[in-house]
Amino acid sequence: MTEARRWLERLTLRASEDVVARSIGHAETLHFGAGSQAELRAEFDAASAALFQFGTMSGDVHKAWSALCGRIGDDGVSERLSAISEQLEIGATSGGEVCAETRAFADGSYLIMVDHGMANLTWLAASLFVLSRRTTLLGVPPAHAPLDAEIAARALRLSVARIAAGGRAGVVPSLILQPTELSLAGALVREMDVFLLAHEASHILLEHLGGSTEPRKWGHAEEISADLLAAILVFDDMFTAGEAQESLVRLRIIAIRLLFCVLDLHERDCHLTMSASHPPAGERWHTLIERRFTAMFTDLDELLEPAELLPRALAGLASDTRLADPGKVKAGLGERLDSTLWSYRDWSTSALLGRRLCTTAAEALQALLAWPDWGDGTDAAQEVGALVATALGTDQLVALAKSMRTSAHAFRRLAVAQIVSPAVEGVIAERRLEGSFPSWAVTCIVMELLGNAAARR
C-alpha cells in the first residue's frame, strides 16, 4: 500500500450505507418521475453506485481526472500524467471545508483530495446559474420564467453566510431542477472539477510539491503558474484538434468563472485574512483573463458575458445590509426550493450571525451613528472612535493583532469574532452603554481594522 493510500484511508470519513441510501432516495424522489430521460436515469444510477462504493463523492473526482487526462494532446504531458496516475490516489473528504489539496510522498505517490463542502457549494452555484441564465447553453434555451439573478445571488450568499457563522459547507439549499437543467448543472460541475484537478495536477507537473505528508510552502507565484497551466490543460483537446466547439468553450469558461466566484465569495465572507500562500481568488481570475484567456480566445468578451450573470448580481448586493435574508431567498426561490429540507429557523439564526460577521465597517458605522439613544449633544462619531481605540488597546486584542501580523496562516472571521466580541463587550460595559446598543457593529469595525493591519504585514 502506498503512503498516499494510507493517508487517504486515514483522512476519509465514509458515510454509512443507510445514510447513502436515504440521500439517494431523496434525490430520486426530488428529480425523477415517470417521464424521466433514460440517459439521465443511467447517469443517476451510475452516480448512486459510485456513492455506495466509496461512501463519499470520490466517484465524481475520479471521473473528472479521467476527463482531464483524456484531453491532453501533448505526448510529453500525456505520458507524465499517465505516470502520475499510476501512483495517484484521489478522494473526497468530508471536513466541511471549501478546499482541495495535493500531497506528495517520499515513495513517489501522490494524493489529491477535494472536500464535500467544495462539491456542494459548486453544485449550488451551477444550479443557480442554470435556473437564472438568460442565454442558451449546450443548445438548451433558458427557462420560460428564469430565476431572478438577485435571488440566485442571495441564495448563494446565504449559504456562504451560514459557513461564516460556523455551519458546514456541505449544507446548502436543495433545489428542484428539471431533467435538462440537471444535465446542464452536472456538466458545469464536471468542468469545475476538471479545472480544479488541472490546477492540482499542475502543482505536480511544475514540481511545487515536496516528498512529505505536508504540502511544500509556496507563494503567489506558484498558485498563479498552476492556474495558467491548468487553463492550457483544460482546453488542450480543442487546440490539439485545431478547432473549438463554441458551445463547449462557453460551458468551460462559465464553469471556471463560477468556480472562482464561489472561491472569492467564500474567502471574503469567511476569512478575515487569507493564507500567505494563496492570492485572492478574484485576483487569480483576472490574471487568468489577462495572461491566458485573452490570448486564447478572440471573442472573449462575448464568451464572458453570460458567465458574469451571477458574479454581477453578487456585486450588486454589496451595499445591502440584508445580504443573507432567508425570507427573500425562500420567497424568491418559490417552487424551486425543496421545502422538505429547508429549516427557516436554522437558516435565519445562522444568517443573522453571518450578516453581522460579513457587514463592512462602513455599514457598521452607519448602524452605530443611527443609534437613537446617544445623549443630547453627544458627538456619536467621536464616541465610536473612542470605543474602537479602547478595544484595540486591550491586552487580548493587542496579542491578536501581533499574531495576525506575524502568521502566514488564514484567520477565519468567526474565530476572530469570538476573541474580539468579548473585548468589545467589556469596553461597552465600562462605558455603560445599555439597551439596544449595536455592539456587534463595533466588533465589525475592529475586525476590519485588524484585517487591514494584517494585510500590510
C-alpha positions in Angstrom: 0.0 0.0 0.0 1.4 3.4 -1.0 1.8 6.2 1.5 -0.9 8.2 -0.4 -3.4 5.3 0.1 -2.6 5.1 3.8 -3.2 8.8 4.2 -6.4 8.7 2.1 -7.7 5.9 4.4 -6.8 7.9 7.4 -8.4 11.1 6.3 -11.6 9.8 4.7 -14.8 9.5 6.7 -17.2 7.4 4.7 -21.0 7.8 5.1 -22.8 4.6 6.3 -24.9 2.7 3.8 -28.2 3.8 5.4 -27.2 7.5 5.1 -26.2 7.0 1.5 -29.4 5.2 0.8 -31.5 7.9 2.3 -29.7 10.6 0.3 -30.1 8.7 -2.9 -33.8 8.0 -2.1 -34.5 11.7 -1.5 -32.7 12.8 -4.7 -34.7 10.2 -6.7 -38.0 11.4 -5.3 -37.0 15.0 -5.9 -35.8 14.7 -9.5 -37.2 11.6 -11.2 -40.7 11.0 -12.3 -42.3 8.6 -14.8 -41.2 10.6 -17.8 -37.5 10.9 -16.8 -35.0 10.6 -19.6 -33.3 7.2 -19.9 -29.8 8.7 -20.3 -30.2 10.9 -17.3 -31.5 7.9 -15.3 -28.5 5.9 -16.3 -26.2 8.7 -15.1 -28.0 8.8 -11.8 -27.8 5.1 -11.3 -24.1 5.2 -12.0 -23.5 8.0 -9.6 -25.6 6.2 -6.9 -23.4 3.0 -7.4 -20.3 5.1 -7.0 -21.6 6.7 -3.9 -22.3 3.3 -2.4 -18.8 2.0 -3.4 -16.8 4.9 -2.0 -19.2 6.2 0.7 -18.1 9.7 -0.5 -18.3 11.7 -3.7 -14.9 10.3 -4.8 -16.5 8.8 -7.9 -17.1 12.3 -9.3 -13.5 13.2 -8.7 -12.2 10.1 -10.5 -14.4 10.9 -13.5 -13.0 14.4 -13.6 -9.4 13.1 -13.5 -10.1 10.7 -16.4 -11.7 13.5 -18.4 -8.7 15.7 -17.8 -6.2 13.0 -18.8 -8.3 12.3 -22.0 -8.0 16.0 -23.1 -4.2 16.1 -23.2 -2.8 16.1 -26.7 0.8 16.8 -25.9 2.7 13.5 -25.8 5.1 14.5 -23.1 2.5 15.9 -20.8 0.2 12.9 -21.5 2.9 10.5 -20.6 3.7 12.4 -17.4 0.1 12.4 -16.3 -0.1 8.6 -17.1 2.9 8.1 -14.9 1.3 10.2 -12.1 -2.0 8.3 -12.4 -0.2 5.0 -11.6 0.9 6.5 -8.2 -2.1 8.7 -7.6 -4.8 8.4 -5.0 -7.9 10.6 -5.4 -10.6 11.0 -2.8 -13.3 13.2 -1.4 -13.1 14.1 2.3 -15.9 15.4 4.5 -14.4 18.0 6.7 -16.9 20.6 5.6 -14.3 22.9 4.1 -14.3 24.6 0.7 -10.9 23.4 -0.4 -8.8 21.0 -2.5 -5.3 19.8 -1.6 -2.4 17.8 -3.1 0.3 16.0 -1.2 3.4 14.2 -2.4 5.1 11.4 -0.5 8.7 10.0 -0.3 7.6 6.7 -2.0 6.7 8.7 -5.2 2.9 8.5 -4.6 0.5 11.5 -4.7 -2.8 12.3 -3.0 -5.4 14.7 -4.3 -8.4 15.4 -2.1 -11.5 17.5 -2.7 -13.8 18.3 0.2 -17.6 17.7 0.0 -18.0 21.3 1.1 -16.4 22.4 -2.2 -18.5 20.0 -4.2 -21.8 21.0 -2.7 -21.2 24.7 -2.9 -20.1 24.4 -6.6 -23.2 22.3 -7.3 -25.4 25.1 -5.7 -23.7 27.8 -7.8 -24.1 25.7 -11.0 -27.8 25.0 -10.3 -28.5 28.7 -9.5 -26.8 29.7 -12.7 -28.8 27.2 -14.8 -32.0 28.4 -13.3 -31.3 32.1 -13.7 -29.5 32.2 -17.1 -30.9 34.3 -19.9 -28.8 32.6 -22.7 -28.8 29.2 -24.4 -26.3 26.7 -23.1 -25.4 23.5 -24.9 -28.3 24.1 -27.2 -30.8 24.3 -24.3 -32.7 27.7 -24.1 -33.3 29.3 -20.7 -36.4 28.6 -18.7 -39.6 30.3 -19.7 -39.6 32.2 -16.3 -35.9 32.2 -15.2 -35.0 32.7 -11.6 -34.2 36.4 -10.7 -30.5 36.8 -10.7 -30.6 38.8 -7.4 -32.5 35.9 -5.8 -29.8 33.4 -7.1 -27.1 35.7 -5.7 -28.9 35.9 -2.3 -29.2 32.1 -2.1 -25.5 31.7 -2.7 -24.6 34.5 -0.3 -26.9 32.9 2.3 -25.2 29.6 2.1 -21.7 31.2 2.5 -23.0 33.4 5.4 -24.0 30.1 7.1 -20.5 28.8 6.6 -19.1 32.1 8.0 -21.3 31.6 11.1 -19.8 28.2 11.7 -22.1 26.0 9.6 -20.9 23.1 7.4 -20.2 24.0 3.8 -21.9 20.8 2.8 -25.3 22.2 3.9 -26.9 24.2 1.1 -30.5 24.8 -0.1 -31.7 21.8 -2.1 -33.2 22.9 -5.4 -35.7 21.3 -7.7 -34.4 21.0 -11.3 -35.9 19.6 -14.4 -34.0 16.8 -16.3 -32.4 19.2 -18.8 -31.5 21.6 -16.0 -29.9 18.7 -14.0 -27.8 17.7 -17.1 -26.6 21.3 -17.5 -25.8 21.8 -13.9 -24.0 18.5 -13.9 -22.0 19.5 -17.0 -20.9 22.7 -15.3 -19.8 21.0 -12.1 -17.8 18.4 -14.1 -16.0 21.3 -15.8 -15.3 23.0 -12.5 -13.9 19.7 -11.2 -11.7 19.3 -14.3 -10.2 22.7 -13.8 -9.8 22.1 -10.1 -7.9 18.9 -10.7 -5.9 20.5 -13.6 -4.8 23.1 -11.1 -3.7 20.4 -8.6 -2.0 18.4 -11.3 -0.1 21.5 -12.4 1.4 21.7 -8.9 2.8 18.2 -9.5 3.9 18.9 -13.1 5.6 22.1 -12.1 7.3 20.3 -9.1 5.8 22.6 -6.5 5.5 19.6 -4.0 7.9 18.1 -1.6 8.1 14.5 -0.6 6.4 14.8 2.7 3.0 14.5 4.3 2.6 18.2 4.2 2.5 20.5 1.1 5.7 22.3 0.5 5.4 26.0 1.3 4.9 28.1 -1.8 3.6 31.5 -2.6 1.5 33.5 -5.0 3.7 32.8 -8.0 3.3 29.1 -7.7 -0.5 29.4 -7.4 -0.7 31.7 -10.4 1.5 29.4 -12.5 -0.7 26.4 -11.6 -3.8 28.3 -12.7 -2.1 29.3 -16.0 -1.0 25.8 -16.8 -4.4 24.4 -15.7 -6.1 26.6 -18.3 -4.0 25.1 -21.1 -4.6 21.6 -19.9 -8.4 22.1 -19.7 -8.6 23.3 -23.4 -5.8 21.2 -24.8 -8.1 18.9 -26.7 -9.5 21.8 -28.7 -6.2 23.3 -29.5 -4.8 19.8 -30.5 -7.7 19.3 -32.8 -7.2 22.8 -34.3 -10.9 23.7 -33.7 -13.1 24.7 -30.8 -16.8 24.0 -30.5 -18.2 27.3 -29.3 -20.8 25.7 -27.0 -18.1 23.7 -25.2 -15.8 26.7 -24.9 -18.7 28.7 -23.4 -19.5 25.9 -21.0 -15.9 25.7 -19.7 -15.5 29.4 -19.4 -18.7 29.7 -17.4 -17.7 26.8 -15.2 -14.3 28.3 -14.4 -15.8 31.7 -13.8 -18.4 30.2 -11.4 -15.6 28.3 -9.6 -13.6 31.5 -8.9 -16.9 33.3 -8.0 -17.5 30.7 -5.3 -13.9 30.8 -4.0 -14.0 34.6 -4.0 -17.2 34.8 -2.1 -16.1 32.2 0.4 -12.8 33.9 1.0 -14.3 37.4 1.5 -17.1 36.2 3.8 -15.4 33.5 5.8 -11.8 34.7 6.2 -10.6 37.9 7.7 -7.1 37.3 6.4 -6.0 34.7 3.9 -3.0 32.3 3.9 0.1 34.0 2.6 0.5 31.2 0.1 -2.7 32.0 -1.9 -3.5 35.2 -3.8 -7.2 36.2 -3.6 -9.5 34.3 -5.9 -10.6 37.5 -7.6 -7.0 38.3 -8.4 -6.4 34.8 -9.7 -9.4 35.1 -12.1 -8.4 38.4 -13.5 -4.8 37.1 -14.0 -6.3 34.1 -15.9 -8.1 36.5 -18.2 -5.1 38.8 -18.8 -2.4 36.2 -19.2 -4.2 33.3 -20.7 -7.8 33.7 -22.0 -7.2 37.0 -23.8 -4.6 35.2 -26.0 -6.6 32.0 -26.3 -10.0 33.4 -27.5 -10.6 36.3 -29.9 -14.3 36.6 -28.8 -13.5 36.5 -25.1 -15.9 39.4 -24.2 -18.8 37.6 -25.8 -17.9 34.3 -24.0 -17.6 36.1 -20.7 -20.9 38.0 -20.8 -23.2 35.1 -19.7 -20.6 33.9 -17.2 -20.8 37.2 -15.4 -24.5 36.9 -14.5 -24.1 35.6 -11.0 -20.9 37.4 -10.1 -22.5 40.7 -11.3 -25.6 40.0 -9.2 -23.4 39.3 -6.1 -21.6 42.5 -6.6 -24.9 44.4 -6.7 -25.7 43.1 -3.2 -22.6 44.8 -1.8 -24.4 47.8 -0.2 -27.3 45.7 1.1 -27.2 45.1 4.9 -29.7 42.3 4.5 -27.4 40.3 2.2 -28.4 36.9 3.7 -32.1 37.5 4.2 -33.6 34.0 4.3 -37.2 35.3 3.8 -36.3 36.8 0.5 -34.5 33.7 -0.6 -37.3 31.4 0.4 -39.9 33.6 -1.3 -37.8 34.2 -4.4 -36.9 30.5 -5.0 -40.6 29.6 -4.7 -41.3 26.2 -6.1 -37.7 25.7 -6.9 -36.8 25.3 -3.2 -37.1 21.8 -1.7 -39.1 22.8 1.4 -38.7 19.3 3.0 -35.0 20.1 3.7 -35.5 23.8 4.4 -35.5 24.9 8.1 -36.3 28.6 8.1 -35.4 28.8 11.8 -31.9 27.3 11.3 -31.2 29.4 8.3 -32.4 32.6 10.0 -30.2 32.1 13.0 -27.1 31.5 11.0 -28.0 34.2 8.5 -28.2 36.8 11.4 -24.8 35.9 12.7 -23.3 35.6 9.2 -24.7 39.0 8.2 -23.1 40.6 11.3 -19.8 38.9 10.6 -19.8 39.9 7.0 -21.0 43.5 7.4 -18.5 46.1 6.2 -17.1 48.7 8.5 -18.9 51.5 6.6 -22.3 49.7 7.2 -21.4 49.0 10.8 -20.6 52.7 11.3 -23.9 53.7 9.8 -25.7 51.5 12.3 -23.8 53.0 15.2 -24.3 56.6 14.2 -28.1 55.9 13.8 -28.4 54.5 17.3 -31.2 56.7 18.8 -30.0 56.7 22.4 -26.9 58.8 22.2 -27.2 61.6 24.7 -28.1 65.2 23.7 -25.0 66.9 22.4 -23.0 63.7 22.1 -20.6 63.5 19.1 -21.5 60.0 18.1 -18.6 59.6 15.7 -16.2 60.7 18.3 -17.7 58.2 20.8 -17.5 55.4 18.3 -13.8 56.2 17.6 -13.1 56.1 21.3 -14.8 52.8 21.7 -12.8 51.3 18.8 -9.5 52.7 20.0 -10.1 51.4 23.6 -11.0 47.9 22.4 -7.9 47.8 20.1 -5.8 48.7 23.1 -6.9 45.8 25.3 -4.3 43.1 26.1 -6.2 40.4 24.2 -6.6 42.4 21.0 -3.0 43.6 21.1 -1.9 40.0 21.3 -4.3 39.0 18.5 -3.1 41.8 16.2 0.5 40.7 16.7 -0.4 37.1 15.9 -2.2 38.2 12.7 0.7 40.3 11.6 3.3 37.6 12.0 1.4 34.5 11.0 1.2 33.1 7.4 -2.0 31.2 8.1 -5.5 32.3 7.4 -7.8 33.7 10.1 -11.4 32.9 10.0 -13.9 35.7 10.7 -15.8 33.6 13.3 -12.7 32.7 15.2 -11.5 36.3 15.3 -15.0 37.5 16.3 -15.0 35.0 19.3 -11.9 36.9 20.6 -12.9 40.4 19.6 -16.5 40.3 20.7 -15.9 39.8 24.5 -13.2 42.5 24.5 -15.7 44.9 22.8 -18.5 43.9 25.2 -16.2 44.7 28.2 -15.4 48.2 26.8 -19.0 48.9 26.2 -20.0 47.7 29.7 -17.4 50.1 31.2 -19.0 53.0 29.2 -22.4 51.8 30.5 -23.9 51.8 27.0 -27.0 49.7 27.5 -30.2 48.6 25.9 -30.3 48.3 22.1 -26.7 49.5 21.6 -25.4 47.6 18.5 -22.2 46.3 20.0 -21.8 43.9 17.1 -21.2 46.9 14.8 -18.2 47.9 16.9 -16.9 44.3 16.6 -17.2 44.6 12.8 -15.2 47.8 12.7 -12.5 46.4 15.0 -12.2 43.2 13.0 -11.9 45.1 9.7 -9.1 47.3 11.2 -7.3 44.2 12.4 -7.6 42.6 9.0 -6.4 45.6 7.2 -3.4 45.8 9.5 -2.6 42.2 9.0 -2.8 42.5 5.2 0.0 45.1 5.3 2.4 42.6 7.0 
